[in-house]
């Protein structure tokens, strides 16, 4: 394999692992990504370590669990992939427009150039009249919902999104690839277009054979899926999936332009391209939509944490991987590929042995979140509670700290995770074993936080 002089990490918000055609999805909405998967090394069963951006990215960029140290914020106790790449002699550039990945949460750490598109007058959020009025009206009331709908309709009609679009991000990526054409470069770009609200162009909908949806209907559907998900019909859910798939295709076509640039400039063989997502997206499979965190219990089902993972280079020599892995191992793998080195503070380990056929079998992992119980005592919300899934193929045990409840699934026999085996007499041995694994992990989380406190006291 040629020496890697460019590393392009492309992360896509909300991209489900089962919506890649190469992974078995019936719709061909990912032709470019499929090409990379076919010619590179594709992980069919990769999982994020959290069901939301805030709780998945610490594992992606620091190879540590999100609830450890200072929680999801990138601070003490963590070293970032960007810092390591910088030490290895790479120029480091980070581009994203997700507020949870901003400088505020420490994501600029290690980047020579970091643009989260949140600074300056243009990026300041201005609440519309409807938003201001809703703050004074009881949530759930008819007037509240009408104003929420009106606000969504106005934003959709004016094509206002809380992020920069795929074409603009792609242009920035190519600009930096051109600027540092003759230097070693690590570039991370995070695409947001598959995130709600799904607003594909009309010509994309037509190209894919989907019936276009009026702005009024989009606003009505978005309002309904958020306020009354149980009332969304199968036909309406399919419309939402059409919009989502069209946005995936939009991103795919922008990635194609990046590949064309690399190829035309003779950079493909010296570039490692890694594609993944921070989490998935639900479309009614478990009675809800999107990847909401405003519920009493955040979900850790596969629709939320099964994501794509692809490693590609023009001179690639590795194979596809079917066993389960998690994104905890992404950063160590990149470092291993470009330098053959290990990073002591990374908790994950390189995936190269799996890609090279030197290792077989599934890797166990945790996926984590926190949630706010809805009950209010006086004017004080209860403390945040932990939600943790432990996966050791073929089982997944989910623990909710709030009510000390558990769910157990065998997703080899039950891929849709419908049959909770927690009280199944034949499953009690695995329940006991996995409960103990979660208890051990909770202790590790607390110890990591204690170590940070002790370091501060010494200072």
LORO-336628 format. One record per residue (C-alpha): residue number from 0; x, z, y. Coordinates in nm, 3 decimals. Example, Ala and Ser with C-alpha at 12.3 -4.5 7.8 and 13.67 -1.06 7.14 Angstrom:
<atoms>
<k:0, x:1.230, z:0.780, y:-0.450>
<k:1, x:1.367, z:0.714, y:-0.106>
</atoms>
This chain:
<atoms>
<k:0, x:0.000, z:0.000, y:0.000>
<k:1, x:0.123, z:-0.085, y:0.351>
<k:2, x:0.221, z:0.193, y:0.590>
<k:3, x:-0.082, z:0.330, y:0.772>
<k:4, x:-0.032, z:0.306, y:1.148>
<k:5, x:-0.397, z:0.326, y:1.253>
<k:6, x:-0.663, z:0.570, y:1.129>
<k:7, x:-1.019, z:0.495, y:1.235>
<k:8, x:-1.265, z:0.772, y:1.148>
<k:9, x:-1.621, z:0.650, y:1.200>
<k:10, x:-1.893, z:0.912, y:1.172>
<k:11, x:-2.261, z:0.820, y:1.192>
<k:12, x:-2.517, z:1.079, y:1.290>
<k:13, x:-2.806, z:1.122, y:1.043>
<k:14, x:-2.702, z:0.850, y:0.796>
<k:15, x:-2.840, z:0.933, y:0.452>
<k:16, x:-2.615, z:0.858, y:0.158>
<k:17, x:-2.901, z:0.690, y:-0.029>
<k:18, x:-2.967, z:0.436, y:0.251>
<k:19, x:-2.658, z:0.233, y:0.171>
<k:20, x:-2.734, z:-0.081, y:-0.029>
<k:21, x:-2.408, z:-0.032, y:-0.222>
<k:22, x:-2.531, z:0.313, y:-0.325>
<k:23, x:-2.851, z:0.166, y:-0.470>
<k:24, x:-3.082, z:0.139, y:-0.169>
<k:25, x:-3.318, z:-0.156, y:-0.215>
<k:26, x:-3.285, z:-0.274, y:0.146>
<k:27, x:-2.968, z:-0.450, y:0.253>
<k:28, x:-2.933, z:-0.283, y:0.594>
<k:29, x:-2.561, z:-0.203, y:0.554>
<k:30, x:-2.384, z:-0.535, y:0.475>
<k:31, x:-2.062, z:-0.444, y:0.659>
<k:32, x:-2.044, z:-0.088, y:0.529>
<k:33, x:-2.122, z:-0.221, y:0.179>
<k:34, x:-1.826, z:-0.459, y:0.206>
<k:35, x:-1.597, z:-0.169, y:0.295>
<k:36, x:-1.742, z:0.036, y:0.009>
<k:37, x:-1.697, z:-0.247, y:-0.241>
<k:38, x:-1.340, z:-0.330, y:-0.139>
<k:39, x:-1.238, z:0.030, y:-0.069>
<k:40, x:-1.308, z:0.358, y:-0.243>
<k:41, x:-1.671, z:0.469, y:-0.232>
<k:42, x:-1.798, z:0.820, y:-0.309>
<k:43, x:-2.150, z:0.788, y:-0.446>
<k:44, x:-2.225, z:1.161, y:-0.429>
<k:45, x:-2.056, z:1.305, y:-0.119>
<k:46, x:-2.214, z:1.599, y:0.060>
<k:47, x:-2.185, z:1.750, y:0.404>
<k:48, x:-2.116, z:2.123, y:0.439>
<k:49, x:-2.411, z:2.170, y:0.671>
<k:50, x:-2.750, z:2.000, y:0.736>
<k:51, x:-2.699, z:1.971, y:1.113>
<k:52, x:-2.422, z:1.836, y:1.337>
<k:53, x:-2.326, z:2.180, y:1.465>
<k:54, x:-2.279, z:2.311, y:1.110>
<k:55, x:-2.129, z:2.007, y:0.941>
<k:56, x:-1.849, z:1.897, y:1.172>
<k:57, x:-1.621, z:2.201, y:1.136>
<k:58, x:-1.567, z:2.096, y:0.774>
<k:59, x:-1.513, z:1.730, y:0.868>
<k:60, x:-1.254, z:1.786, y:1.140>
<k:61, x:-1.098, z:2.120, y:1.040>
<k:62, x:-1.156, z:2.146, y:0.662>
<k:63, x:-1.308, z:2.493, y:0.701>
<k:64, x:-1.658, z:2.626, y:0.640>
<k:65, x:-1.880, z:2.637, y:0.951>
<k:66, x:-1.977, z:3.005, y:0.932>
<k:67, x:-1.619, z:3.128, y:0.909>
<k:68, x:-1.397, z:3.252, y:1.194>
<k:69, x:-1.595, z:3.223, y:1.519>
<k:70, x:-1.878, z:3.027, y:1.364>
<k:71, x:-1.932, z:2.655, y:1.433>
<k:72, x:-1.727, z:2.658, y:1.752>
<k:73, x:-1.376, z:2.511, y:1.708>
<k:74, x:-1.154, z:2.796, y:1.818>
<k:75, x:-0.916, z:3.052, y:1.673>
<k:76, x:-0.840, z:3.031, y:1.303>
<k:77, x:-0.888, z:2.656, y:1.282>
<k:78, x:-0.649, z:2.364, y:1.317>
<k:79, x:-0.809, z:2.026, y:1.381>
<k:80, x:-0.737, z:1.697, y:1.212>
<k:81, x:-0.649, z:1.561, y:1.557>
<k:82, x:-0.382, z:1.830, y:1.602>
<k:83, x:-0.229, z:1.745, y:1.266>
<k:84, x:-0.233, z:1.370, y:1.335>
<k:85, x:-0.067, z:1.435, y:1.670>
<k:86, x:0.209, z:1.630, y:1.494>
<k:87, x:0.251, z:1.331, y:1.264>
<k:88, x:0.319, z:1.108, y:1.562>
<k:89, x:-0.023, z:0.954, y:1.617>
<k:90, x:-0.187, z:0.903, y:1.956>
<k:91, x:-0.526, z:1.077, y:1.926>
<k:92, x:-0.854, z:0.953, y:2.078>
<k:93, x:-1.203, z:1.102, y:2.032>
<k:94, x:-1.527, z:0.933, y:2.143>
<k:95, x:-1.874, z:1.079, y:2.096>
<k:96, x:-2.189, z:1.159, y:2.292>
<k:97, x:-2.339, z:1.440, y:2.084>
<k:98, x:-2.359, z:1.764, y:2.288>
<k:99, x:-2.278, z:1.970, y:1.977>
<k:100, x:-1.942, z:1.787, y:1.957>
<k:101, x:-1.845, z:1.838, y:2.317>
<k:102, x:-1.551, z:2.011, y:2.486>
<k:103, x:-1.780, z:2.313, y:2.524>
<k:104, x:-1.765, z:2.370, y:2.147>
<k:105, x:-1.392, z:2.300, y:2.128>
<k:106, x:-1.402, z:1.949, y:1.984>
<k:107, x:-1.147, z:1.814, y:2.231>
<k:108, x:-0.879, z:2.025, y:2.062>
<k:109, x:-0.585, z:1.806, y:1.964>
<k:110, x:-0.704, z:1.485, y:2.130>
<k:111, x:-0.485, z:1.313, y:2.388>
<k:112, x:-0.797, z:1.138, y:2.513>
<k:113, x:-1.139, z:1.291, y:2.452>
<k:114, x:-1.460, z:1.153, y:2.599>
<k:115, x:-1.785, z:1.331, y:2.515>
<k:116, x:-1.968, z:1.140, y:2.791>
<k:117, x:-2.117, z:1.464, y:2.923>
<k:118, x:-1.923, z:1.503, y:3.249>
<k:119, x:-2.007, z:1.354, y:3.587>
<k:120, x:-2.327, z:1.303, y:3.782>
<k:121, x:-2.452, z:1.020, y:3.563>
<k:122, x:-2.454, z:1.235, y:3.249>
<k:123, x:-2.640, z:1.530, y:3.399>
<k:124, x:-2.976, z:1.579, y:3.241>
<k:125, x:-3.268, z:1.563, y:3.480>
<k:126, x:-3.588, z:1.714, y:3.349>
<k:127, x:-3.891, z:1.496, y:3.402>
<k:128, x:-4.208, z:1.634, y:3.558>
<k:129, x:-4.365, z:1.655, y:3.212>
<k:130, x:-4.077, z:1.867, y:3.080>
<k:131, x:-4.101, z:2.106, y:3.377>
<k:132, x:-4.477, z:2.139, y:3.335>
<k:133, x:-4.452, z:2.201, y:2.961>
<k:134, x:-4.244, z:2.510, y:3.024>
<k:135, x:-4.548, z:2.670, y:3.190>
<k:136, x:-4.800, z:2.567, y:2.922>
<k:137, x:-4.852, z:2.731, y:2.580>
<k:138, x:-4.667, z:2.541, y:2.310>
<k:139, x:-4.903, z:2.370, y:2.068>
<k:140, x:-5.191, z:2.338, y:2.315>
<k:141, x:-5.364, z:2.002, y:2.369>
<k:142, x:-5.221, z:1.975, y:2.721>
<k:143, x:-4.870, z:2.061, y:2.598>
<k:144, x:-4.884, z:1.792, y:2.332>
<k:145, x:-5.019, z:1.537, y:2.577>
<k:146, x:-4.736, z:1.605, y:2.820>
<k:147, x:-4.485, z:1.590, y:2.535>
<k:148, x:-4.628, z:1.253, y:2.435>
<k:149, x:-4.622, z:1.127, y:2.796>
<k:150, x:-4.259, z:1.229, y:2.832>
<k:151, x:-4.163, z:1.056, y:2.508>
<k:152, x:-4.353, z:0.741, y:2.603>
<k:153, x:-4.179, z:0.722, y:2.940>
<k:154, x:-3.836, z:0.769, y:2.780>
<k:155, x:-3.906, z:0.506, y:2.513>
<k:156, x:-4.044, z:0.254, y:2.761>
<k:157, x:-3.737, z:0.295, y:2.982>
<k:158, x:-3.506, z:0.296, y:2.676>
<k:159, x:-3.362, z:0.631, y:2.779>
<k:160, x:-3.159, z:0.791, y:2.501>
<k:161, x:-2.953, z:1.110, y:2.512>
<k:162, x:-2.648, z:0.922, y:2.383>
<k:163, x:-2.448, z:0.608, y:2.447>
<k:164, x:-2.555, z:0.310, y:2.239>
<k:165, x:-2.364, z:0.153, y:1.950>
<k:166, x:-2.259, z:-0.155, y:2.145>
<k:167, x:-2.110, z:0.055, y:2.425>
<k:168, x:-1.926, z:0.281, y:2.183>
<k:169, x:-1.794, z:-0.018, y:1.989>
<k:170, x:-1.662, z:-0.168, y:2.313>
<k:171, x:-1.477, z:0.157, y:2.391>
<k:172, x:-1.330, z:0.167, y:2.040>
<k:173, x:-1.194, z:-0.187, y:2.072>
<k:174, x:-1.057, z:-0.108, y:2.419>
<k:175, x:-0.848, z:0.177, y:2.277>
<k:176, x:-0.743, z:-0.023, y:1.972>
<k:177, x:-0.616, z:-0.287, y:2.211>
<k:178, x:-0.452, z:-0.036, y:2.443>
<k:179, x:-0.259, z:0.128, y:2.159>
<k:180, x:-0.213, z:-0.183, y:1.945>
<k:181, x:0.159, z:-0.120, y:1.911>
<k:182, x:0.139, z:0.258, y:1.858>
<k:183, x:0.029, z:0.485, y:1.578>
<k:184, x:-0.332, z:0.577, y:1.656>
<k:185, x:-0.593, z:0.819, y:1.520>
<k:186, x:-0.932, z:0.732, y:1.667>
<k:187, x:-1.258, z:0.917, y:1.591>
<k:188, x:-1.583, z:0.751, y:1.699>
<k:189, x:-1.926, z:0.906, y:1.643>
<k:190, x:-2.229, z:0.671, y:1.644>
<k:191, x:-2.564, z:0.828, y:1.740>
<k:192, x:-2.813, z:0.542, y:1.702>
<k:193, x:-2.956, z:0.651, y:1.365>
<k:194, x:-3.059, z:0.979, y:1.528>
<k:195, x:-3.415, z:1.030, y:1.649>
<k:196, x:-3.556, z:0.869, y:1.864>
<k:197, x:-3.520, z:0.550, y:1.663>
<k:198, x:-3.533, z:0.268, y:1.918>
<k:199, x:-3.410, z:-0.057, y:1.764>
<k:200, x:-3.425, z:-0.387, y:1.951>
<k:201, x:-3.718, z:-0.613, y:1.873>
<k:202, x:-3.493, z:-0.893, y:1.746>
<k:203, x:-3.333, z:-0.656, y:1.492>
<k:204, x:-3.676, z:-0.560, y:1.361>
<k:205, x:-3.768, z:-0.927, y:1.327>
<k:206, x:-3.437, z:-1.016, y:1.159>
<k:207, x:-3.497, z:-0.749, y:0.895>
<k:208, x:-3.855, z:-0.862, y:0.841>
<k:209, x:-4.010, z:-0.544, y:0.987>
<k:210, x:-4.320, z:-0.553, y:1.203>
<k:211, x:-4.234, z:-0.448, y:1.556>
<k:212, x:-4.383, z:-0.124, y:1.687>
<k:213, x:-4.520, z:-0.081, y:2.039>
<k:214, x:-4.370, z:0.182, y:2.267>
<k:215, x:-4.706, z:0.360, y:2.271>
<k:216, x:-4.717, z:0.378, y:1.892>
<k:217, x:-4.355, z:0.497, y:1.872>
<k:218, x:-4.432, z:0.781, y:2.116>
<k:219, x:-4.742, z:0.876, y:1.919>
<k:220, x:-4.557, z:0.872, y:1.587>
<k:221, x:-4.258, z:1.069, y:1.716>
<k:222, x:-4.490, z:1.332, y:1.865>
<k:223, x:-4.689, z:1.354, y:1.542>
<k:224, x:-4.389, z:1.387, y:1.311>
<k:225, x:-4.251, z:1.673, y:1.521>
<k:226, x:-4.577, z:1.861, y:1.587>
<k:227, x:-4.783, z:1.788, y:1.276>
<k:228, x:-4.554, z:1.650, y:1.002>
<k:229, x:-4.814, z:1.731, y:0.737>
<k:230, x:-5.054, z:1.480, y:0.899>
<k:231, x:-4.812, z:1.184, y:0.893>
<k:232, x:-4.953, z:0.930, y:0.647>
<k:233, x:-4.735, z:0.743, y:0.393>
<k:234, x:-4.790, z:0.426, y:0.598>
<k:235, x:-4.671, z:0.599, y:0.915>
<k:236, x:-4.371, z:0.746, y:0.734>
<k:237, x:-4.277, z:0.394, y:0.626>
<k:238, x:-4.291, z:0.275, y:0.987>
<k:239, x:-4.052, z:0.555, y:1.083>
<k:240, x:-3.819, z:0.455, y:0.798>
<k:241, x:-3.832, z:0.093, y:0.919>
<k:242, x:-3.722, z:0.202, y:1.266>
<k:243, x:-3.449, z:0.421, y:1.118>
<k:244, x:-3.321, z:0.144, y:0.891>
<k:245, x:-3.314, z:-0.099, y:1.183>
<k:246, x:-3.093, z:0.145, y:1.373>
<k:247, x:-2.861, z:0.175, y:1.072>
<k:248, x:-2.832, z:-0.204, y:1.070>
<k:249, x:-2.758, z:-0.198, y:1.444>
<k:250, x:-2.461, z:0.035, y:1.386>
<k:251, x:-2.347, z:-0.169, y:1.087>
<k:252, x:-2.325, z:-0.483, y:1.300>
<k:253, x:-2.116, z:-0.306, y:1.564>
<k:254, x:-1.877, z:-0.185, y:1.292>
<k:255, x:-1.853, z:-0.551, y:1.185>
<k:256, x:-1.723, z:-0.639, y:1.533>
<k:257, x:-1.458, z:-0.368, y:1.509>
<k:258, x:-1.345, z:-0.507, y:1.173>
<k:259, x:-1.331, z:-0.858, y:1.316>
<k:260, x:-1.108, z:-0.734, y:1.598>
<k:261, x:-0.872, z:-0.563, y:1.351>
<k:262, x:-0.859, z:-0.872, y:1.130>
<k:263, x:-0.804, z:-1.117, y:1.415>
<k:264, x:-0.518, z:-0.906, y:1.549>
<k:265, x:-0.345, z:-0.858, y:1.215>
<k:266, x:-0.413, z:-0.483, y:1.210>
<k:267, x:-0.636, z:-0.454, y:0.903>
<k:268, x:-0.362, z:-0.391, y:0.645>
<k:269, x:-0.210, z:-0.111, y:0.851>
<k:270, x:-0.545, z:0.057, y:0.927>
<k:271, x:-0.722, z:0.325, y:0.725>
<k:272, x:-1.095, z:0.320, y:0.792>
<k:273, x:-1.301, z:0.622, y:0.689>
<k:274, x:-1.680, z:0.613, y:0.719>
<k:275, x:-1.909, z:0.912, y:0.671>
<k:276, x:-2.201, z:1.099, y:0.828>
<k:277, x:-2.257, z:1.455, y:0.942>
<k:278, x:-2.587, z:1.493, y:0.755>
<k:279, x:-2.893, z:1.302, y:0.636>
<k:280, x:-3.251, z:1.272, y:0.759>
<k:281, x:-3.587, z:1.364, y:0.607>
<k:282, x:-3.893, z:1.142, y:0.602>
<k:283, x:-4.154, z:1.369, y:0.448>
<k:284, x:-3.984, z:1.431, y:0.112>
<k:285, x:-4.008, z:1.807, y:0.166>
<k:286, x:-4.303, z:1.808, y:0.405>
<k:287, x:-4.105, z:1.755, y:0.724>
<k:288, x:-3.916, z:1.493, y:0.925>
<k:289, x:-3.571, z:1.452, y:1.086>
<k:290, x:-3.329, z:1.747, y:1.032>
<k:291, x:-3.493, z:2.019, y:1.234>
<k:292, x:-3.337, z:2.359, y:1.287>
<k:293, x:-3.635, z:2.517, y:1.464>
<k:294, x:-3.796, z:2.629, y:1.138>
<k:295, x:-3.788, z:2.971, y:0.975>
<k:296, x:-3.583, z:2.827, y:0.690>
<k:297, x:-3.349, z:2.532, y:0.741>
<k:298, x:-3.349, z:2.296, y:0.447>
<k:299, x:-3.042, z:2.226, y:0.238>
<k:300, x:-3.189, z:1.960, y:0.013>
<k:301, x:-3.002, z:1.643, y:-0.075>
<k:302, x:-3.198, z:1.435, y:0.177>
<k:303, x:-3.026, z:1.651, y:0.441>
<k:304, x:-2.673, z:1.683, y:0.300>
<k:305, x:-2.610, z:1.374, y:0.081>
<k:306, x:-2.399, z:1.141, y:0.297>
<k:307, x:-2.184, z:0.828, y:0.263>
<k:308, x:-1.808, z:0.859, y:0.225>
<k:309, x:-1.585, z:0.551, y:0.217>
<k:310, x:-1.208, z:0.507, y:0.243>
<k:311, x:-1.091, z:0.153, y:0.313>
<k:312, x:-0.767, z:-0.027, y:0.393>
<k:313, x:-0.682, z:-0.395, y:0.376>
<k:314, x:-0.425, z:-0.314, y:0.107>
<k:315, x:-0.631, z:-0.059, y:-0.084>
<k:316, x:-0.553, z:0.031, y:-0.445>
<k:317, x:-0.800, z:0.307, y:-0.529>
<k:318, x:-1.131, z:0.316, y:-0.714>
<k:319, x:-1.488, z:0.435, y:-0.658>
<k:320, x:-1.576, z:0.798, y:-0.734>
<k:321, x:-1.900, z:0.915, y:-0.896>
<k:322, x:-1.849, z:1.295, y:-0.923>
<k:323, x:-1.974, z:1.529, y:-0.650>
<k:324, x:-1.743, z:1.607, y:-0.359>
<k:325, x:-1.789, z:1.753, y:-0.011>
<k:326, x:-1.661, z:1.658, y:0.334>
<k:327, x:-1.439, z:1.967, y:0.325>
<k:328, x:-1.189, z:1.736, y:0.154>
<k:329, x:-1.199, z:1.454, y:0.411>
<k:330, x:-0.927, z:1.577, y:0.650>
<k:331, x:-0.679, z:1.672, y:0.373>
<k:332, x:-0.727, z:1.326, y:0.222>
<k:333, x:-0.648, z:1.146, y:0.547>
<k:334, x:-0.333, z:1.355, y:0.596>
<k:335, x:-0.229, z:1.295, y:0.234>
<k:336, x:-0.274, z:0.918, y:0.267>
<k:337, x:-0.071, z:0.883, y:0.589>
<k:338, x:0.201, z:1.140, y:0.517>
<k:339, x:0.177, z:1.280, y:0.163>
<k:340, x:0.170, z:1.629, y:0.317>
<k:341, x:-0.062, z:1.930, y:0.283>
<k:342, x:-0.196, z:2.148, y:0.566>
<k:343, x:-0.194, z:2.519, y:0.489>
<k:344, x:-0.497, z:2.600, y:0.706>
<k:345, x:-0.713, z:2.328, y:0.548>
<k:346, x:-0.941, z:2.484, y:0.286>
<k:347, x:-1.018, z:2.151, y:0.116>
<k:348, x:-0.788, z:1.941, y:-0.097>
<k:349, x:-0.704, z:1.572, y:-0.109>
<k:350, x:-0.941, z:1.335, y:-0.286>
<k:351, x:-0.660, z:1.096, y:-0.385>
<k:352, x:-0.642, z:1.230, y:-0.744>
<k:353, x:-1.010, z:1.140, y:-0.788>
<k:354, x:-0.965, z:0.798, y:-0.626>
<k:355, x:-0.660, z:0.727, y:-0.840>
<k:356, x:-0.824, z:0.834, y:-1.166>
<k:357, x:-0.584, z:1.126, y:-1.212>
<k:358, x:-0.869, z:1.378, y:-1.183>
<k:359, x:-1.217, z:1.375, y:-1.328>
<k:360, x:-1.516, z:1.599, y:-1.284>
<k:361, x:-1.725, z:1.737, y:-1.002>
<k:362, x:-1.598, z:1.962, y:-0.725>
<k:363, x:-1.800, z:2.272, y:-0.638>
<k:364, x:-1.876, z:2.345, y:-0.272>
<k:365, x:-2.095, z:2.531, y:-0.022>
<k:366, x:-2.326, z:2.394, y:0.246>
<k:367, x:-2.423, z:2.634, y:0.524>
<k:368, x:-2.654, z:2.693, y:0.816>
<k:369, x:-2.795, z:2.970, y:1.034>
<k:370, x:-3.154, z:3.015, y:1.146>
<k:371, x:-3.352, z:3.228, y:1.385>
<k:372, x:-3.641, z:3.417, y:1.235>
<k:373, x:-3.961, z:3.350, y:1.427>
<k:374, x:-4.074, z:3.711, y:1.446>
<k:375, x:-4.013, z:3.870, y:1.785>
<k:376, x:-3.974, z:4.246, y:1.831>
<k:377, x:-4.054, z:4.328, y:2.192>
<k:378, x:-3.870, z:4.064, y:2.389>
<k:379, x:-3.574, z:4.045, y:2.150>
<k:380, x:-3.538, z:3.777, y:1.884>
<k:381, x:-3.407, z:3.895, y:1.550>
<k:382, x:-3.043, z:3.818, y:1.472>
<k:383, x:-2.953, z:3.483, y:1.323>
<k:384, x:-2.967, z:3.467, y:0.944>
<k:385, x:-2.753, z:3.268, y:0.705>
<k:386, x:-2.873, z:2.994, y:0.473>
<k:387, x:-2.619, z:2.894, y:0.207>
<k:388, x:-2.630, z:2.644, y:-0.077>
<k:389, x:-2.378, z:2.661, y:-0.358>
<k:390, x:-2.343, z:2.341, y:-0.559>
<k:391, x:-2.174, z:2.328, y:-0.897>
<k:392, x:-2.297, z:2.021, y:-1.075>
<k:393, x:-2.567, z:1.980, y:-1.187>
<k:394, x:-2.704, z:2.294, y:-1.018>
<k:395, x:-2.768, z:2.393, y:-0.659>
<k:396, x:-2.860, z:2.749, y:-0.562>
<k:397, x:-2.997, z:2.798, y:-0.208>
<k:398, x:-2.995, z:3.146, y:-0.052>
<k:399, x:-3.191, z:3.259, y:0.255>
<k:400, x:-3.064, z:3.580, y:0.405>
<k:401, x:-3.380, z:3.644, y:0.609>
<k:402, x:-3.607, z:3.726, y:0.316>
<k:403, x:-3.332, z:3.747, y:0.052>
<k:404, x:-3.488, z:3.457, y:-0.140>
<k:405, x:-3.334, z:3.194, y:-0.366>
<k:406, x:-3.413, z:2.845, y:-0.493>
<k:407, x:-3.242, z:2.681, y:-0.792>
<k:408, x:-3.245, z:2.309, y:-0.868>
<k:409, x:-3.094, z:2.092, y:-1.137>
<k:410, x:-3.053, z:1.765, y:-0.952>
<k:411, x:-2.942, z:1.575, y:-1.257>
<k:412, x:-3.287, z:1.628, y:-1.415>
<k:413, x:-3.468, z:1.672, y:-1.083>
<k:414, x:-3.297, z:1.452, y:-0.819>
<k:415, x:-3.580, z:1.502, y:-0.568>
<k:416, x:-3.544, z:1.882, y:-0.598>
<k:417, x:-3.911, z:1.955, y:-0.663>
<k:418, x:-3.884, z:2.202, y:-0.952>
<k:419, x:-3.753, z:2.542, y:-0.843>
<k:420, x:-3.598, z:2.703, y:-1.153>
<k:421, x:-3.525, z:3.043, y:-0.999>
<k:422, x:-3.773, z:3.220, y:-1.233>
<k:423, x:-3.712, z:3.000, y:-1.536>
<k:424, x:-3.610, z:3.229, y:-1.827>
<k:425, x:-3.364, z:2.968, y:-1.956>
<k:426, x:-3.185, z:2.950, y:-1.620>
<k:427, x:-3.111, z:3.318, y:-1.561>
<k:428, x:-2.749, z:3.300, y:-1.673>
<k:429, x:-2.668, z:3.022, y:-1.424>
<k:430, x:-2.871, z:3.206, y:-1.156>
<k:431, x:-2.663, z:3.521, y:-1.203>
<k:432, x:-2.336, z:3.324, y:-1.198>
<k:433, x:-2.425, z:3.128, y:-0.882>
<k:434, x:-2.561, z:3.434, y:-0.699>
<k:435, x:-2.224, z:3.596, y:-0.754>
<k:436, x:-2.051, z:3.287, y:-0.611>
<k:437, x:-2.263, z:3.313, y:-0.295>
<k:438, x:-2.190, z:3.689, y:-0.264>
<k:439, x:-1.817, z:3.615, y:-0.287>
<k:440, x:-1.849, z:3.344, y:-0.022>
<k:441, x:-2.037, z:3.576, y:0.214>
<k:442, x:-1.751, z:3.825, y:0.182>
<k:443, x:-1.500, z:3.551, y:0.266>
<k:444, x:-1.702, z:3.463, y:0.577>
<k:445, x:-1.698, z:3.823, y:0.698>
<k:446, x:-1.327, z:3.864, y:0.620>
<k:447, x:-1.242, z:3.552, y:0.822>
<k:448, x:-1.431, z:3.690, y:1.121>
<k:449, x:-1.258, z:4.028, y:1.081>
<k:450, x:-0.915, z:3.864, y:1.077>
<k:451, x:-0.991, z:3.690, y:1.408>
<k:452, x:-1.099, z:4.023, y:1.563>
<k:453, x:-0.783, z:4.195, y:1.438>
<k:454, x:-0.563, z:3.922, y:1.586>
<k:455, x:-0.732, z:3.969, y:1.922>
<k:456, x:-0.680, z:4.345, y:1.910>
<k:457, x:-0.307, z:4.291, y:1.849>
<k:458, x:-0.291, z:4.071, y:2.155>
</atoms>
